[in-house]
Structures are given as structure tokens and as C-alpha cells.
Amino acid sequence: MNDRSDPILQARDVHVHYTGGVHALRGVSVHVATGETVALVGESGSGKSTLLKTFNRLVEPTQGEVRVRGEAVDAGRPEELRRSIGYIQQESSLLPHWTVGRNVGLVPRLLGWPRERVEVRTQELLALVGLEPAAYVDRYPLQLSGGQRQRVAFARALAGEAKVVLMDEPFGALDPLIRHDMQREFSQWRERLGISTLMVTHDLQVAARLADRIAVMRDGEILQVGSARELSEAPATSYVQDLLRRGEVTI
């Protein structure tokens, strides 16, 4: 893992205000080093998804600074930023009227890749996520199981050779057996492709299993950041201690 003094993702003193007086983020600072996975955990409404979306400008900060690969996210066009970052949501969000192959190849086409390169990359990624290209490339999302659709979503997020991936509860809608398999495989994909990941999860077991560090959030603030062991051995607040106890995290 690279020196954390040069993070690939960084938020500094980020605030997000919504109409009606809602203060969704309150001076949040966090970073992700190159090759690292950081998990944002917390109860519903803690601000974890809001923070995640500031990195691809689906949410614009009211105050503070957000950087990706050392550059401010608002220095260029939002669509260019989003094409350079993989994004995976709880539901696969595949385009239902497009085939699997067309869904996976979306970002490479937007990046202007030649058709042959798009086709090769699509087949590579389908094979990587455990879907035989010849059997799946011409299918439509409605012809797939939930687990298969989420595998296609992972392939689509990685297809443009993004080195940064944002994940918002990517395993939450899967049944337990498929969820465990995909979590294990994700760790392998991450190592193989050298990607850096910021993920949102409500499941402390998932965070402890997949993340190098965990950021515990509450009411728009980060209470503590550390490895699962560090949080377990030295919780910074009674809330963190209680959350770990209720989450039954095994270190």
C-alpha cells in the first residue's frame, strides 16, 4: 500500500446543508490511500451515503474540499469525473433495455474506445466476475438473477479501467450465500486490479472483513477512524463501543 500522505481520495472539512435546515455533513474529513479500502459505517441518516456521493459530485458540498487523485472534484465537468470512477449501488441500476454486453461497455464507449477494445474489455470483465461471456453477453437484465445482475454491475464499474471505486451497500440486496461469495471475490478483484475503494455499509461484519480501515459516522460527523481491531480495542466514544457490541464484530 502506498504512503497515506498522498491519498487518492480526500475530503477536508466537508459540510452539506439541505433545504429545511438539514445539516447532513458537519465538517467531515477522511482519506483513502492508494490501494486501500475504507468503509463508512453508521446508522441510517448518519451521512455515510451523502459523504460517498461528494466524491462523484452526486452531492455538492456546501463547504469544504473534496479531491480525487489530488485534484479538486469541481475542477472539471461532473460527467468526466464520473467516467473515471467506478460506482456500484445496492441495486444494480442496469439499463433494462440494454444487453449485458452493452451495459458493461457503457463507460468505455463514452471514453471513446474503439469497438474492438470495448468488446475485449467486456469479455474480460464478465469472465472476471464469474459470468461466461458467451452465455451472458447477449442477455438482458430481466433474464438474470439478482446476484448475476450485481456481478454485471461490478463489471460495468470496472470496465473503464477505473482505479477508484465507490460502493453504496453493494451487497445489501443479495441473499446470504451469494453475498458471502461476492465479498470474497471482491477482495480478489481488488488485489488483482489494484483499485482503491470507499464503501458504505451498515454491516460491521462486512466492514471488518473487507476494509483496511473503518470510519464510524453519526449525525453527519466521523467519530473514529481505524482498523477493526483498533476500534474494538480502543473505542473513542461510548457510541462506537455500543455500535461494535450491537454489531457483534468478530476481529
Contacts in CASP RR format, 6 or more apart in sequence:
PFRMAT RR
TARGET T0000
AUTHOR 0000-0000-0000
METHOD contacts of the structure
MODEL  1
MNDRSDPILQARDVHVHYTGGVHALRGVSVHVATGETVALVGESGSGKST
LLKTFNRLVEPTQGEVRVRGEAVDAGRPEELRRSIGYIQQESSLLPHWTV
GRNVGLVPRLLGWPRERVEVRTQELLALVGLEPAAYVDRYPLQLSGGQRQ
RVAFARALAGEAKVVLMDEPFGALDPLIRHDMQREFSQWRERLGISTLMV
THDLQVAARLADRIAVMRDGEILQVGSARELSEAPATSYVQDLLRRGEVT
I
1 33 0 8 1.000
1 34 0 8 1.000
1 35 0 8 1.000
1 36 0 8 1.000
1 212 0 8 1.000
2 33 0 8 1.000
2 34 0 8 1.000
2 35 0 8 1.000
3 33 0 8 1.000
4 31 0 8 1.000
4 33 0 8 1.000
4 36 0 8 1.000
6 33 0 8 1.000
6 34 0 8 1.000
7 31 0 8 1.000
7 32 0 8 1.000
7 33 0 8 1.000
7 34 0 8 1.000
7 67 0 8 1.000
7 70 0 8 1.000
8 32 0 8 1.000
8 33 0 8 1.000
8 34 0 8 1.000
8 35 0 8 1.000
8 68 0 8 1.000
8 69 0 8 1.000
8 70 0 8 1.000
8 163 0 8 1.000
8 164 0 8 1.000
8 196 0 8 1.000
9 31 0 8 1.000
9 32 0 8 1.000
9 38 0 8 1.000
9 55 0 8 1.000
9 67 0 8 1.000
9 68 0 8 1.000
9 164 0 8 1.000
9 196 0 8 1.000
9 198 0 8 1.000
10 30 0 8 1.000
10 31 0 8 1.000
10 32 0 8 1.000
10 65 0 8 1.000
10 66 0 8 1.000
10 67 0 8 1.000
10 70 0 8 1.000
11 28 0 8 1.000
11 29 0 8 1.000
11 30 0 8 1.000
11 31 0 8 1.000
11 51 0 8 1.000
11 54 0 8 1.000
11 55 0 8 1.000
11 64 0 8 1.000
11 65 0 8 1.000
11 66 0 8 1.000
11 67 0 8 1.000
12 29 0 8 1.000
12 64 0 8 1.000
12 65 0 8 1.000
12 66 0 8 1.000
12 67 0 8 1.000
13 27 0 8 1.000
13 28 0 8 1.000
13 29 0 8 1.000
13 63 0 8 1.000
13 64 0 8 1.000
13 65 0 8 1.000
14 25 0 8 1.000
14 27 0 8 1.000
14 28 0 8 1.000
14 29 0 8 1.000
14 51 0 8 1.000
14 54 0 8 1.000
14 61 0 8 1.000
14 63 0 8 1.000
14 64 0 8 1.000
14 65 0 8 1.000
14 66 0 8 1.000
15 23 0 8 1.000
15 25 0 8 1.000
15 26 0 8 1.000
15 27 0 8 1.000
15 28 0 8 1.000
15 61 0 8 1.000
15 62 0 8 1.000
15 63 0 8 1.000
15 64 0 8 1.000
16 23 0 8 1.000
16 24 0 8 1.000
16 25 0 8 1.000
16 50 0 8 1.000
16 54 0 8 1.000
16 59 0 8 1.000
16 60 0 8 1.000
16 61 0 8 1.000
16 62 0 8 1.000
17 23 0 8 1.000
17 24 0 8 1.000
17 62 0 8 1.000
18 24 0 8 1.000
23 220 0 8 1.000
24 47 0 8 1.000
24 50 0 8 1.000
24 220 0 8 1.000
25 47 0 8 1.000
25 50 0 8 1.000
25 51 0 8 1.000
25 54 0 8 1.000
25 61 0 8 1.000
25 220 0 8 1.000
25 221 0 8 1.000
26 219 0 8 1.000
26 220 0 8 1.000
26 221 0 8 1.000
27 63 0 8 1.000
27 64 0 8 1.000
27 221 0 8 1.000
28 51 0 8 1.000
28 217 0 8 1.000
28 220 0 8 1.000
28 221 0 8 1.000
28 222 0 8 1.000
29 222 0 8 1.000
30 38 0 8 1.000
30 40 0 8 1.000
30 51 0 8 1.000
30 215 0 8 1.000
30 222 0 8 1.000
30 225 0 8 1.000
31 38 0 8 1.000
32 38 0 8 1.000
32 196 0 8 1.000
32 197 0 8 1.000
32 198 0 8 1.000
33 196 0 8 1.000
34 163 0 8 1.000
34 196 0 8 1.000
35 190 0 8 1.000
35 194 0 8 1.000
35 195 0 8 1.000
35 196 0 8 1.000
35 197 0 8 1.000
36 196 0 8 1.000
36 197 0 8 1.000
36 212 0 8 1.000
36 213 0 8 1.000
37 190 0 8 1.000
37 196 0 8 1.000
37 197 0 8 1.000
37 198 0 8 1.000
37 199 0 8 1.000
37 210 0 8 1.000
37 211 0 8 1.000
37 212 0 8 1.000
38 197 0 8 1.000
38 198 0 8 1.000
38 199 0 8 1.000
38 211 0 8 1.000
38 212 0 8 1.000
38 213 0 8 1.000
38 214 0 8 1.000
38 215 0 8 1.000
38 225 0 8 1.000
39 199 0 8 1.000
39 200 0 8 1.000
39 201 0 8 1.000
39 206 0 8 1.000
39 207 0 8 1.000
39 210 0 8 1.000
39 211 0 8 1.000
39 213 0 8 1.000
39 214 0 8 1.000
39 215 0 8 1.000
40 48 0 8 1.000
40 51 0 8 1.000
40 52 0 8 1.000
40 198 0 8 1.000
40 199 0 8 1.000
40 200 0 8 1.000
40 201 0 8 1.000
40 215 0 8 1.000
40 217 0 8 1.000
41 48 0 8 1.000
41 201 0 8 1.000
41 202 0 8 1.000
41 203 0 8 1.000
41 204 0 8 1.000
41 207 0 8 1.000
41 214 0 8 1.000
41 215 0 8 1.000
41 216 0 8 1.000
41 217 0 8 1.000
41 243 0 8 1.000
42 48 0 8 1.000
42 202 0 8 1.000
42 216 0 8 1.000
42 217 0 8 1.000
42 218 0 8 1.000
42 243 0 8 1.000
43 202 0 8 1.000
43 218 0 8 1.000
43 243 0 8 1.000
44 202 0 8 1.000
45 220 0 8 1.000
46 217 0 8 1.000
46 218 0 8 1.000
46 219 0 8 1.000
46 220 0 8 1.000
47 217 0 8 1.000
47 220 0 8 1.000
48 200 0 8 1.000
48 217 0 8 1.000
49 168 0 8 1.000
49 200 0 8 1.000
50 59 0 8 1.000
50 220 0 8 1.000
51 217 0 8 1.000
51 220 0 8 1.000
52 166 0 8 1.000
52 168 0 8 1.000
52 198 0 8 1.000
52 199 0 8 1.000
52 200 0 8 1.000
53 59 0 8 1.000
53 166 0 8 1.000
53 168 0 8 1.000
54 60 0 8 1.000
54 61 0 8 1.000
54 66 0 8 1.000
54 73 0 8 1.000
55 66 0 8 1.000
55 68 0 8 1.000
55 73 0 8 1.000
55 85 0 8 1.000
55 164 0 8 1.000
55 166 0 8 1.000
55 198 0 8 1.000
56 73 0 8 1.000
56 78 0 8 1.000
56 81 0 8 1.000
56 82 0 8 1.000
56 85 0 8 1.000
56 87 0 8 1.000
56 166 0 8 1.000
57 73 0 8 1.000
57 74 0 8 1.000
57 78 0 8 1.000
57 81 0 8 1.000
57 82 0 8 1.000
60 74 0 8 1.000
65 72 0 8 1.000
66 72 0 8 1.000
66 73 0 8 1.000
66 74 0 8 1.000
67 73 0 8 1.000
68 81 0 8 1.000
68 84 0 8 1.000
68 85 0 8 1.000
68 164 0 8 1.000
69 164 0 8 1.000
73 81 0 8 1.000
83 107 0 8 1.000
83 110 0 8 1.000
83 111 0 8 1.000
83 160 0 8 1.000
84 162 0 8 1.000
84 164 0 8 1.000
85 162 0 8 1.000
85 164 0 8 1.000
85 165 0 8 1.000
85 166 0 8 1.000
86 107 0 8 1.000
86 157 0 8 1.000
86 158 0 8 1.000
86 162 0 8 1.000
86 164 0 8 1.000
86 165 0 8 1.000
86 166 0 8 1.000
87 157 0 8 1.000
87 165 0 8 1.000
87 166 0 8 1.000
87 167 0 8 1.000
87 168 0 8 1.000
88 150 0 8 1.000
88 153 0 8 1.000
88 154 0 8 1.000
88 157 0 8 1.000
88 165 0 8 1.000
88 166 0 8 1.000
88 167 0 8 1.000
88 168 0 8 1.000
88 170 0 8 1.000
89 153 0 8 1.000
89 168 0 8 1.000
89 169 0 8 1.000
89 170 0 8 1.000
90 168 0 8 1.000
90 169 0 8 1.000
90 170 0 8 1.000
90 172 0 8 1.000
90 173 0 8 1.000
91 173 0 8 1.000
92 141 0 8 1.000
92 146 0 8 1.000
92 149 0 8 1.000
92 150 0 8 1.000
92 152 0 8 1.000
92 153 0 8 1.000
93 153 0 8 1.000
94 100 0 8 1.000
94 103 0 8 1.000
94 141 0 8 1.000
94 149 0 8 1.000
94 152 0 8 1.000
94 153 0 8 1.000
94 156 0 8 1.000
95 102 0 8 1.000
95 103 0 8 1.000
95 106 0 8 1.000
95 141 0 8 1.000
96 140 0 8 1.000
96 141 0 8 1.000
96 142 0 8 1.000
97 140 0 8 1.000
98 106 0 8 1.000
98 140 0 8 1.000
98 141 0 8 1.000
99 137 0 8 1.000
99 138 0 8 1.000
99 139 0 8 1.000
99 140 0 8 1.000
100 126 0 8 1.000
100 131 0 8 1.000
100 136 0 8 1.000
100 137 0 8 1.000
100 138 0 8 1.000
100 139 0 8 1.000
100 140 0 8 1.000
100 141 0 8 1.000
100 144 0 8 1.000
100 152 0 8 1.000
101 122 0 8 1.000
101 126 0 8 1.000
101 136 0 8 1.000
101 137 0 8 1.000
101 138 0 8 1.000
103 141 0 8 1.000
103 152 0 8 1.000
103 156 0 8 1.000
104 122 0 8 1.000
104 125 0 8 1.000
104 126 0 8 1.000
104 152 0 8 1.000
104 155 0 8 1.000
104 156 0 8 1.000
104 159 0 8 1.000
105 118 0 8 1.000
105 121 0 8 1.000
105 122 0 8 1.000
105 156 0 8 1.000
105 159 0 8 1.000
106 156 0 8 1.000
106 159 0 8 1.000
107 156 0 8 1.000
107 159 0 8 1.000
107 160 0 8 1.000
107 162 0 8 1.000
108 117 0 8 1.000
108 118 0 8 1.000
108 121 0 8 1.000
108 122 0 8 1.000
108 159 0 8 1.000
108 160 0 8 1.000
109 118 0 8 1.000
111 160 0 8 1.000
113 121 0 8 1.000
121 159 0 8 1.000
121 160 0 8 1.000
121 161 0 8 1.000
122 133 0 8 1.000
122 137 0 8 1.000
122 155 0 8 1.000
122 159 0 8 1.000
123 133 0 8 1.000
123 137 0 8 1.000
125 155 0 8 1.000
125 156 0 8 1.000
125 158 0 8 1.000
125 159 0 8 1.000
126 132 0 8 1.000
126 133 0 8 1.000
126 136 0 8 1.000
126 137 0 8 1.000
126 152 0 8 1.000
126 155 0 8 1.000
127 133 0 8 1.000
128 155 0 8 1.000
128 158 0 8 1.000
128 189 0 8 1.000
128 192 0 8 1.000
129 151 0 8 1.000
129 152 0 8 1.000
129 154 0 8 1.000
129 155 0 8 1.000
129 185 0 8 1.000
129 189 0 8 1.000
130 151 0 8 1.000
130 185 0 8 1.000
131 148 0 8 1.000
131 151 0 8 1.000
131 152 0 8 1.000
131 155 0 8 1.000
136 144 0 8 1.000
136 148 0 8 1.000
136 152 0 8 1.000
141 149 0 8 1.000
141 152 0 8 1.000
144 152 0 8 1.000
146 173 0 8 1.000
146 174 0 8 1.000
146 178 0 8 1.000
147 174 0 8 1.000
147 178 0 8 1.000
147 182 0 8 1.000
150 170 0 8 1.000
150 171 0 8 1.000
150 173 0 8 1.000
150 174 0 8 1.000
150 182 0 8 1.000
151 182 0 8 1.000
153 170 0 8 1.000
154 170 0 8 1.000
154 182 0 8 1.000
154 186 0 8 1.000
154 189 0 8 1.000
157 165 0 8 1.000
158 165 0 8 1.000
158 189 0 8 1.000
158 193 0 8 1.000
158 195 0 8 1.000
162 195 0 8 1.000
163 193 0 8 1.000
163 194 0 8 1.000
163 195 0 8 1.000
163 196 0 8 1.000
164 195 0 8 1.000
164 196 0 8 1.000
164 197 0 8 1.000
164 198 0 8 1.000
165 195 0 8 1.000
165 196 0 8 1.000
165 197 0 8 1.000
165 198 0 8 1.000
166 197 0 8 1.000
166 198 0 8 1.000
166 199 0 8 1.000
167 197 0 8 1.000
167 198 0 8 1.000
167 199 0 8 1.000
167 200 0 8 1.000
168 199 0 8 1.000
168 200 0 8 1.000
169 200 0 8 1.000
169 201 0 8 1.000
169 202 0 8 1.000
170 186 0 8 1.000
170 199 0 8 1.000
171 179 0 8 1.000
171 182 0 8 1.000
171 183 0 8 1.000
171 201 0 8 1.000
171 203 0 8 1.000
171 206 0 8 1.000
172 179 0 8 1.000
172 201 0 8 1.000
172 203 0 8 1.000
174 182 0 8 1.000
183 206 0 8 1.000
183 209 0 8 1.000
183 210 0 8 1.000
186 210 0 8 1.000
187 210 0 8 1.000
189 195 0 8 1.000
190 197 0 8 1.000
199 207 0 8 1.000
199 210 0 8 1.000
199 211 0 8 1.000
201 207 0 8 1.000
204 214 0 8 1.000
204 243 0 8 1.000
204 244 0 8 1.000
204 247 0 8 1.000
204 248 0 8 1.000
204 249 0 8 1.000
205 247 0 8 1.000
205 248 0 8 1.000
205 249 0 8 1.000
205 250 0 8 1.000
207 214 0 8 1.000
207 228 0 8 1.000
207 249 0 8 1.000
208 214 0 8 1.000
208 228 0 8 1.000
208 249 0 8 1.000
208 250 0 8 1.000
208 251 0 8 1.000
211 228 0 8 1.000
212 227 0 8 1.000
213 225 0 8 1.000
213 226 0 8 1.000
213 227 0 8 1.000
214 225 0 8 1.000
214 226 0 8 1.000
214 227 0 8 1.000
214 228 0 8 1.000
214 231 0 8 1.000
215 222 0 8 1.000
215 224 0 8 1.000
215 225 0 8 1.000
215 226 0 8 1.000
216 222 0 8 1.000
216 223 0 8 1.000
216 224 0 8 1.000
216 225 0 8 1.000
216 231 0 8 1.000
216 239 0 8 1.000
216 240 0 8 1.000
216 243 0 8 1.000
217 223 0 8 1.000
218 239 0 8 1.000
223 236 0 8 1.000
223 237 0 8 1.000
223 239 0 8 1.000
223 240 0 8 1.000
224 231 0 8 1.000
224 235 0 8 1.000
224 236 0 8 1.000
224 237 0 8 1.000
224 240 0 8 1.000
228 249 0 8 1.000
228 251 0 8 1.000
229 251 0 8 1.000
231 240 0 8 1.000
231 244 0 8 1.000
232 244 0 8 1.000
232 249 0 8 1.000
232 251 0 8 1.000
235 241 0 8 1.000
235 244 0 8 1.000
END
